[in-house]
C-alpha cells in the first residue's frame, strides 16, 4: 500500500489515545493517532515520526500519525494498515471470491474467501510490539482477540480452513511469540487454536516512509 502527502516530525507527547503533539516544520501540531494501543515503547519523547497530511481542509486535525522510528527501525503503527496490506497479499493468491468483515457466529471475522471448493476464514492482527528482535502480541489485554480465536476454532471444526494472520508492521525481526506476560488467556487460546488445526501466519512487512507491503513469513514460538 502507498501513502501520499507524507511529512516528517518529532514526537512530543500523547495526552490521550486519540491524539499526539508532534513538531512539524518547527510548529507543534495536534495529530490524530491511528492506533489506540499503548505503543509506549514507540512513542518516546523526541522520537522521529512520519505523518500523513489530510486532504480534507475541514478536518480538526491536519495530520495522521503513521509510523515511528525506533532506533534505526521504522515501525508502521497505522492500525488500519494490516487489513489493507493483507487484502493485497490475498489478492496475489488469486482466490475466486473474497469478502471482508464477514459475520460468523457472534463475531465479525476479517476475511472470508474461497478458492475452488475450499472455504477460508482469516482473522488479522497488527503487531507493533518488539523486544530484542522478537515481536509480540498483544500489547494490552484483548478479550476481543480471545473471542475471535474461539470462533476460528469453531469454524475449523465445522470444516472451514482457518488462519490467524499476524501482520508484523516492521522488518528484520527473528520470530513472533504471544505476549503471555500481558495476556495469558490470549496466549493459551492461540496454543489451543494451533492444536485444533487453526493455521498461524506471521507475516513480516517491508516498511518505508510512504509504503507498507508484506514480504514473507517468519517463524513463531508458542
C-alpha positions in Angstrom: 0.0 0.0 0.0 1.1 3.5 -0.8 0.7 6.7 1.4 0.5 10.2 -0.1 1.4 13.6 1.4 3.9 12.4 4.0 5.8 14.7 6.3 8.5 14.2 9.0 8.0 15.2 12.6 9.2 14.9 16.2 7.0 13.3 18.8 6.4 15.4 21.9 3.5 14.0 23.9 0.3 11.9 23.8 -2.3 13.3 26.1 -4.8 10.6 25.2 -5.3 7.5 23.0 -6.5 9.5 20.0 -4.1 12.5 19.6 -0.5 13.3 19.9 1.5 16.5 19.9 4.0 16.4 17.1 6.5 19.1 16.0 6.3 19.5 12.2 8.3 22.2 10.4 9.1 23.9 13.7 5.4 24.1 14.8 3.7 21.9 17.3 0.6 20.2 15.8 -2.2 18.2 17.3 -2.1 15.0 15.3 -4.6 12.1 15.1 -3.1 8.8 16.2 -4.3 5.9 14.0 -3.7 3.4 16.8 -5.5 3.3 20.1 -3.0 0.8 21.6 -0.5 1.8 24.2 2.6 2.0 22.0 4.6 3.3 24.9 7.8 1.7 23.7 7.4 3.5 20.3 6.1 6.9 21.3 9.1 8.2 23.3 10.0 11.8 23.7 11.6 13.3 20.6 11.2 10.1 18.6 11.2 10.7 14.8 7.8 10.1 13.3 6.2 10.1 9.9 2.8 11.7 9.4 0.3 11.9 6.6 -1.3 15.3 5.8 -5.0 15.1 5.4 -6.6 16.0 2.1 -9.7 17.3 4.0 -9.2 21.0 4.8 -12.2 21.0 7.2 -10.8 18.3 9.5 -9.9 19.4 13.0 -6.5 17.6 12.9 -4.5 18.2 9.8 -2.3 15.1 10.2 -2.4 11.4 11.0 0.5 9.7 12.7 1.5 6.7 10.6 4.9 5.4 11.6 7.8 6.0 14.0 11.5 5.3 14.2 12.5 3.0 17.0 16.3 3.5 16.7 17.0 2.7 13.1 13.9 0.6 12.6 10.8 2.2 11.1 7.6 0.8 12.6 4.3 1.4 10.9 1.7 1.9 13.7 -1.4 2.6 11.5 -4.0 0.1 12.9 -6.0 0.2 9.6 -2.9 -0.8 7.5 -2.7 -4.6 8.4 -6.1 -5.4 6.8 -5.3 -3.3 3.7 -1.9 -5.0 3.1 -3.3 -8.4 3.8 -6.0 -7.8 1.2 -3.3 -7.0 -1.3 -1.4 -10.2 -0.2 -4.6 -12.3 -0.5 -5.4 -11.0 -4.0 -2.0 -12.1 -5.2 -3.1 -15.7 -4.2 -5.9 -15.4 -6.9 -8.9 -16.5 -4.8 -12.2 -17.0 -6.6 -14.1 -14.9 -4.0 -13.2 -12.5 -1.1 -15.4 -10.9 1.5 -14.1 -8.7 4.2 -15.7 -8.2 7.6 -17.7 -11.5 7.4 -20.1 -12.4 10.2 -19.5 -15.8 11.7 -21.1 -16.9 15.0 -21.0 -13.9 17.3 -18.0 -12.2 15.7 -17.0 -10.4 12.5 -14.0 -12.2 11.0 -11.7 -10.0 8.9 -11.7 -12.1 5.8 -13.7 -14.9 4.2 -12.5 -16.3 0.8 -13.0 -19.2 -1.5 -10.6 -21.0 -3.8 -12.1 -23.9 -5.7 -14.2 -25.9 -3.3 -12.2 -24.8 -0.3 -13.6 -22.1 2.1 -11.4 -20.0 4.4 -11.7 -17.6 7.3 -8.8 -15.3 8.3 -8.5 -13.1 11.3 -5.8 -10.4 11.0 -3.9 -8.8 13.9 -1.4 -6.0 13.5 1.8 -6.3 15.5 3.9 -3.3 16.6 5.5 -4.5 19.8 9.1 -5.6 19.5 11.7 -6.6 22.2 15.2 -7.6 21.3 14.2 -8.5 17.7 11.3 -10.6 18.9 7.7 -9.4 18.1 4.8 -9.9 20.5 1.0 -9.6 20.5 -1.0 -8.2 22.2 0.5 -5.1 23.9 -2.6 -4.9 26.1 -5.2 -7.5 27.2 -7.7 -8.3 24.4 -10.8 -10.2 25.2 -12.0 -9.5 21.7 -8.9 -11.2 20.4 -9.6 -14.3 22.5 -13.2 -14.3 21.2 -12.0 -14.3 17.6 -9.7 -17.2 18.2 -12.6 -19.2 19.8 -14.7 -18.5 16.7 -11.9 -19.7 14.4 -11.6 -22.9 16.4 -15.3 -23.5 16.0 -15.1 -22.8 12.2 -12.2 -25.2 11.8 -14.3 -27.9 13.5 -17.1 -27.2 11.0 -14.9 -27.8 8.0 -13.5 -24.4 7.1 -9.9 -23.7 6.6 -8.9 -21.1 9.3 -6.0 -18.8 9.8 -4.9 -16.2 12.2 -2.5 -13.8 10.5 -0.2 -11.6 12.5 0.9 -8.8 10.2 4.1 -7.5 11.7 4.4 -3.8 10.8 8.2 -3.8 10.7 11.2 -5.8 9.3 14.3 -7.5 10.5 12.9 -9.5 13.4 13.6 -13.1 14.4 10.3 -14.6 15.4 6.8 -14.0 16.8 5.5 -15.1 20.2 2.3 -14.3 22.0 2.7 -11.8 24.9 1.9 -14.2 27.7 3.0 -11.8 30.4 0.4 -9.2 29.2 -2.4 -11.6 28.4 -2.0 -15.2 29.4 -5.6 -16.1 28.2 -4.8 -15.0 24.6 -1.5 -17.0 24.6 -3.3 -20.1 25.9 -6.1 -19.6 23.3 -3.5 -19.4 20.5 -2.0 -22.7 21.6 -5.4 -24.3 21.7 -6.1 -22.9 18.2 -3.0 -24.5 16.7 -3.8 -27.8 18.4 -7.3 -27.6 16.8 -5.9 -27.1 13.3 -6.0 -23.3 13.0 -3.0 -22.2 11.0 -0.8 -19.3 12.3 0.7 -16.9 9.8 3.4 -14.5 10.9 3.9 -12.0 8.1 6.7 -9.5 8.2 6.5 -6.3 6.3 8.8 -4.1 4.2 8.2 -0.6 5.7 9.2 2.7 4.2 8.2 6.3 5.0 5.4 6.1 2.4 4.7 2.3 1.8 3.9 -0.9 3.6 4.0 -4.3 1.9 4.0 -7.9 3.2 7.3 -9.5 2.2 7.2 -13.0 3.7 6.7 -15.3 6.7 8.8 -15.6 9.9 8.7 -18.4 12.4 6.7 -18.3 15.7 7.1 -19.8 19.1 4.1 -20.6 21.4 
